[in-house]
């Protein structure tokens, strides 16, 4: 195992601060940062308006990028994946990547209360046009019902960042 090459990925509710942490970690570790939101916006503009649409296009993107990410890791480049690892099924995708390349990994669990997430969601949505997808508290609640807190039994190298109140 290459202990210096690491795959970093994130678990946390919408607007918990995962993307901010991802940018910080990429800078700190001189790692390649890949952001799902950027790729989806460029490849599928205006096509993701609901959860089924997100799942469809996110799956396509993961299928497209898996070999590329593994290639980066195989060349000794650490990768920070700003993609959600919010369900057991999503986390298994990350596992297949780091296990295939036999590199280190870290699951960064950003454990933030719903109250803080909703406040941060309102703040980051201010500059978005009315009706933009995934900006409302109703959408937060709909997405959050699928969230599965990672457990030690899943076997990930996990770092937890906790913030329960505003």
C-alpha positions as semicolon CSV with decimal commas, in nm:
position;residue;x (nm);y (nm);z (nm)
1;X;0,000;0,000;0,000
2;X;0,119;0,349;-0,085
3;X;0,066;0,523;0,248
4;X;0,143;0,868;0,108
5;X;-0,115;0,854;-0,170
6;X;-0,460;0,910;-0,023
7;X;-0,816;0,922;-0,146
8;X;-1,013;1,178;0,057
9;X;-1,394;1,177;0,046
10;X;-1,681;1,328;0,244
11;X;-1,996;1,246;0,430
12;X;-2,227;1,519;0,556
13;X;-2,568;1,667;0,499
14;X;-2,635;1,926;0,231
15;X;-2,469;2,261;0,319
16;X;-2,267;2,109;0,606
17;X;-1,941;2,252;0,474
18;X;-1,804;1,956;0,280
19;X;-1,694;2,158;-0,024
20;X;-1,514;2,415;0,187
21;X;-1,330;2,137;0,371
22;X;-1,251;1,965;0,040
23;X;-1,083;2,281;-0,095
24;X;-0,883;2,320;0,227
25;X;-0,766;1,958;0,223
26;X;-0,671;1,968;-0,146
27;X;-0,455;2,273;-0,077
28;X;-0,305;2,127;0,239
29;X;-0,214;1,795;0,077
30;X;-0,131;1,928;-0,271
31;X;-0,397;1,688;-0,398
32;X;-0,611;1,685;-0,710
33;X;-0,958;1,819;-0,628
34;X;-1,254;1,683;-0,825
35;X;-1,591;1,843;-0,747
36;X;-1,904;1,659;-0,853
37;X;-2,110;1,980;-0,869
38;X;-1,870;2,136;-1,121
39;X;-1,869;1,830;-1,347
40;X;-2,246;1,787;-1,335
41;X;-2,309;2,156;-1,409
42;X;-2,080;2,147;-1,712
43;X;-2,184;1,811;-1,853
44;X;-2,557;1,827;-1,779
45;X;-2,657;2,196;-1,757
46;X;-3,019;2,257;-1,656
47;X;-3,089;1,882;-1,656
48;X;-3,071;1,811;-1,284
49;X;-3,386;1,945;-1,123
50;X;-3,481;1,668;-0,882
51;X;-3,339;1,373;-0,688
52;X;-3,400;1,109;-0,961
53;X;-3,226;1,336;-1,213
54;X;-2,933;1,383;-0,979
55;X;-2,900;1,008;-0,926
56;X;-2,911;0,939;-1,300
57;X;-2,642;1,189;-1,394
58;X;-2,428;1,132;-1,087
59;X;-2,412;0,761;-1,169
60;X;-2,304;0,842;-1,524
61;X;-2,034;1,075;-1,395
62;X;-1,900;0,820;-1,148
63;X;-1,883;0,557;-1,420
64;X;-1,693;0,802;-1,639
65;X;-1,446;0,915;-1,373
66;X;-1,369;0,591;-1,185
67;X;-1,084;0,483;-1,412
68;X;-0,945;0,838;-1,427
69;X;-0,939;0,866;-1,047
70;X;-0,771;0,527;-1,018
71;X;-0,511;0,638;-1,272
72;X;-0,431;0,950;-1,070
73;X;-0,390;0,740;-0,756
74;X;-0,176;0,484;-0,942
75;X;0,059;0,768;-1,037
76;X;0,102;0,865;-0,672
77;X;-0,131;1,166;-0,676
78;X;-0,362;1,207;-0,379
79;X;-0,720;1,288;-0,475
80;X;-0,986;1,483;-0,290
81;X;-1,330;1,381;-0,416
82;X;-1,597;1,635;-0,334
83;X;-1,870;1,381;-0,405
84;X;-2,122;1,272;-0,141
85;X;-2,060;0,960;0,063
86;X;-2,389;1,003;0,244
87;X;-2,530;0,653;0,211
88;X;-2,377;0,311;0,256
89;X;-2,419;0,251;-0,118
90;X;-2,241;0,575;-0,209
91;X;-1,955;0,494;0,027
92;X;-1,902;0,159;-0,145
93;X;-1,811;0,341;-0,469
94;X;-1,520;0,511;-0,290
95;X;-1,413;0,179;-0,137
96;X;-1,385;0,016;-0,482
97;X;-1,155;0,296;-0,594
98;X;-0,904;0,295;-0,308
99;X;-0,904;-0,083;-0,270
100;X;-0,835;-0,139;-0,639
101;X;-0,529;0,091;-0,620
102;X;-0,428;-0,019;-0,269
103;X;-0,390;0,337;-0,142
104;X;-0,477;0,501;0,184
105;X;-0,814;0,669;0,231
106;X;-0,988;0,906;0,468
107;X;-1,362;0,951;0,504
108;X;-1,418;1,303;0,636
109;X;-1,749;1,304;0,824
110;X;-1,881;1,659;0,863
111;X;-2,137;1,613;1,141
112;X;-2,342;1,933;1,147
113;X;-2,691;1,988;1,285
114;X;-2,987;2,037;1,054
115;X;-3,027;2,389;1,198
116;X;-2,674;2,491;1,097
117;X;-2,705;2,325;0,755
118;X;-3,031;2,507;0,680
119;X;-2,880;2,841;0,784
120;X;-2,577;2,778;0,563
121;X;-2,805;2,666;0,279
122;X;-2,998;2,996;0,299
123;X;-2,669;3,190;0,296
124;X;-2,520;3,009;-0,004
125;X;-2,849;3,022;-0,197
126;X;-2,887;3,402;-0,173
127;X;-2,715;3,468;-0,505
128;X;-2,884;3,187;-0,695
129;X;-3,185;3,258;-0,911
130;X;-3,530;3,175;-0,778
131;X;-3,624;2,815;-0,847
132;X;-3,262;2,691;-0,860
133;X;-3,243;2,325;-0,765
134;X;-3,136;2,210;-0,420
135;X;-3,161;2,547;-0,247
136;X;-3,474;2,517;-0,034
137;X;-3,534;2,377;0,312
138;X;-3,794;2,143;0,163
139;X;-3,530;1,999;-0,071
140;X;-3,288;1,975;0,223
141;X;-3,547;1,772;0,417
142;X;-3,622;1,549;0,116
143;X;-3,254;1,471;0,059
144;X;-3,164;1,440;0,426
145;X;-3,412;1,157;0,478
146;X;-3,175;0,936;0,276
147;X;-2,869;1,032;0,484
148;X;-2,699;0,743;0,667
149;X;-2,447;0,827;0,936
150;X;-2,125;0,632;0,879
151;X;-2,043;0,372;1,141
152;X;-1,715;0,226;1,259
153;X;-1,836;-0,115;1,140
154;X;-1,803;0,003;0,777
155;X;-1,426;-0,006;0,825
156;X;-1,329;0,338;0,692
157;X;-1,043;0,552;0,820
158;X;-1,272;0,827;0,943
159;X;-1,214;1,178;1,074
160;X;-1,517;1,344;1,230
161;X;-1,579;1,720;1,232
162;X;-1,861;1,812;1,469
163;X;-2,077;2,123;1,493
164;X;-2,423;2,082;1,642
165;X;-2,546;2,442;1,681
166;X;-2,532;2,775;1,501
